[in-house]
Amino acid sequence: MSPSPEQVIESQRQDWNRVAGGWEKWDRFFDEQMAFLNHRLVADARVRSGMRVLDLGSGTGYPALLATQTVGTNGQVIGIDLALQMLDAARRKATSLKLSNLTFQTGDVTSLPFEQASFDAVTTRFCLMFLPEIQKAVTEIARVLKPNAWLASAVWSAPDKNPYLKIPIDIIKQFIEIPPPDPTAPGIFRLAKPGDLAGMLQPAGLVDISEQEFLGDVQFSVAEEYFSSLMDIAAPIQNLWTKLSPTQQTEARERIIQTAGQYRKGAVIALPIAVRMVAGRKPG
Ligand SMILES: C[S@@+](CC[C@H](N)C(=O)[O-])C[C@H]1O[C@@H](n2cnc3c(N)ncnc32)[C@H](O)[C@@H]1O
């Protein structure tokens, strides 16, 4: 029997709280590697000075921190996430950057505790695919957007275009049987196909819907750095990893490092990523 929405939400909360320390440990690295996605989201959401922006599933603060720098001191940004420990890390960063107009609150993005038409833009990076009721969340997003305001979202595209995520999953599968995922079950690749998310924006009443597969890579100096950083932050992959015995883990780690090493380009190991950028506007 598939888990209820409440059970999914609870496991998401536990999963991401568990890896919050890893996100903080690797924060600088991933900020340097993936900041381009934040810039893309802030641009797609047409964020400008003075705006009030909502960031969904903010985790340790991306892209909320960049949105706050963009709206400036006359604007305001609110980040919402299930996982208090991820948000605690985000709050520490906001404090060190002296961003007093950025606040974070715990909550489920499926049920937004905000008035209708109360935000000038909504951003969300790598969150929507983990929701048990995505359409409900998109309807909530449309409700809180002001007329003519934009939603900009980033979700993972297909596994084959994301060796960065697929390498360890494939290698774990060499040791244990993992049943093919229910295509409607929350997970890393739940919104990977063209139209998966874009097709949910239209019923929620959004217009000018755009979708683009945005290609990039994450660069590591050595494959060990790839293995450690991914295992420290990727809660769904950690969940699979813990199903391996210690001996299997030792062997799997070696195979992951060896496979990642095949992506060396000069001084770096460049692991491709493909991100589906989906945006839409609430009609005026
Ligand atoms: C992969 S992290 C992404 C964090 C951040 N946006 C980033 O890109 O670095 C996914 C985040 O979504 C949050 N999340 C998952 N389901 C959620 C829900 N129903 N409501 C709010 N946050 C949720 C998790 O707690 C986690 O912090």
The ligand as an SDF file (V2000), in Angstrom:
LIG
                    3D

 27 29  0  0  0  0  0  0  0  0999 V2000
   16.8130   18.8510   -2.0390 C   0  0  0  0  0  0  0  0  0  0  0  0
   16.3160   19.9360   -0.7490 S   0  0  0  0  0  0  0  0  0  0  0  0
   16.3950   21.4890   -1.6260 C   0  0  0  0  0  0  0  0  0  0  0  0
   16.6500   22.6590   -0.7060 C   0  0  0  0  0  0  0  0  0  0  0  0
   16.9250   23.9860   -1.4210 C   0  0  0  0  0  0  0  0  0  0  0  0
   15.7680   24.5120   -2.0880 N   0  0  0  0  0  0  0  0  0  0  0  0
   18.0780   23.8430   -2.3800 C   0  0  0  0  0  0  0  0  0  0  0  0
   17.8350   23.7430   -3.5940 O   0  0  0  0  0  0  0  0  0  0  0  0
   19.2370   23.8000   -1.9280 O   0  0  0  0  0  0  0  0  0  0  0  0
   14.5550   19.6420   -0.6750 C   0  0  0  0  0  0  0  0  0  0  0  0
   13.8860   20.4460    0.4190 C   0  0  0  0  0  0  0  0  0  0  0  0
   12.4640   20.3650    0.2440 O   0  0  0  0  0  0  0  0  0  0  0  0
   11.8790   20.2910    1.5240 C   0  0  0  0  0  0  0  0  0  0  0  0
   10.5220   19.7140    1.4100 N   0  0  0  0  0  0  0  0  0  0  0  0
   10.1790   18.4940    0.9650 C   0  0  0  0  0  0  0  0  0  0  0  0
    8.8320   18.3640    1.0050 N   0  0  0  0  0  0  0  0  0  0  0  0
    8.3440   19.5310    1.4860 C   0  0  0  0  0  0  0  0  0  0  0  0
    7.0360   20.0030    1.7820 C   0  0  0  0  0  0  0  0  0  0  0  0
    5.9540   19.2450    1.5680 N   0  0  0  0  0  0  0  0  0  0  0  0
    6.8930   21.2540    2.2910 N   0  0  0  0  0  0  0  0  0  0  0  0
    7.9950   22.0210    2.5260 C   0  0  0  0  0  0  0  0  0  0  0  0
    9.2480   21.6330    2.2680 N   0  0  0  0  0  0  0  0  0  0  0  0
    9.4260   20.3970    1.7520 C   0  0  0  0  0  0  0  0  0  0  0  0
   12.8250   19.4130    2.3110 C   0  0  0  0  0  0  0  0  0  0  0  0
   12.6460   19.5320    3.6980 O   0  0  0  0  0  0  0  0  0  0  0  0
   14.1850   19.8990    1.8190 C   0  0  0  0  0  0  0  0  0  0  0  0
   14.7280   20.9100    2.6290 O   0  0  0  0  0  0  0  0  0  0  0  0
  1  2  1  0
  2  3  1  0
  2 10  1  0
  3  4  1  0
  4  5  1  0
  5  6  1  0
  5  7  1  0
  7  8  2  0
  7  9  1  0
 10 11  1  0
 11 12  1  0
 11 26  1  0
 12 13  1  0
 13 14  1  0
 13 24  1  0
 14 15  1  0
 14 23  1  0
 15 16  2  0
 16 17  1  0
 17 18  1  0
 17 23  2  0
 18 19  1  0
 18 20  2  0
 20 21  1  0
 21 22  2  0
 22 23  1  0
 24 25  1  0
 24 26  1  0
 26 27  1  0
M  CHG  2   2   1   9  -1
M  END
$$$$
